[in-house]
Amino acid sequence: MVFRIISLLIMAMFYGCYFAKIIMLRKEGIRTDHIGENKSGIVKLIEVSMIISACILPVIQIICIIMGTSAFHWSVRTVGALIAFMGMTVFVLSVITMKNNWRVGVSTSEKTELVTKGIYSISRNPAFLGFDLMHIGVLIMFYNIPLFVLTAFSVFLLHMQIVNVEEDHLTAVFGKEYVEYKKSVCRYLGRKIKNDK
């Protein structure tokens, strides 16, 4: 019962932050949803698949939470709770740090700033990292094979969004500034050591 409450609270804070940010930006006249917009081919397929997966996975997670499915000892599930909490925290920090530059999908029509401060100084993609950690944490707390398959597929799609959509877009928009940022900050977590040779 404890893990059910913890996971539901973490998910409520995570998705509460997600939707609150969308509503706040919409009130300022900023449209955040750019999934599949002005895109074609593999880029559109990745974005549309990612958003479908992002809608289905929380439903399956909630079903698993309600059913109380779990294959792991409480100590392992505690680790899962900590990972999920870290994911929620990282995601919230990323959304706060992005301010009005936060979008769902890449926008080819709107000008945004490249954010490299705060949590973005140690991760180029903390929002994606937050999603991954939260999903993996819930998976560990309520492990079953269908949830594992869907979580793995969702994490894979988020990674594909980064490497095949986001990074190409940011390189095209910000050029050298983004290339230099990539040289100093890791995709998911950590700073790169510069070689002065």
HELIX and SHEET records of a PDB file:
HELIX    1   1 VAL A    2  LYS A   27  1                                  26    
HELIX    2   2 GLY A   41  MET A   67  1                                  27    
HELIX    3   3 TRP A   74  MET A   98  1                                  25    
HELIX    4   4 LYS A   99  ASN A  101  5                                   3    
HELIX    5   5 GLY A  118  SER A  121  5                                   4    
HELIX    6   6 PRO A  126  MET A  141  1                                  16    
HELIX    7   7 ILE A  145  GLN A  161  1                                  17    
HELIX    8   8 ILE A  162  GLU A  166  3                                   5    
HELIX    9   9 GLU A  167  PHE A  174  1                                   8    
HELIX   10  10 LYS A  176  SER A  184  1                                   9    
END                                                                             
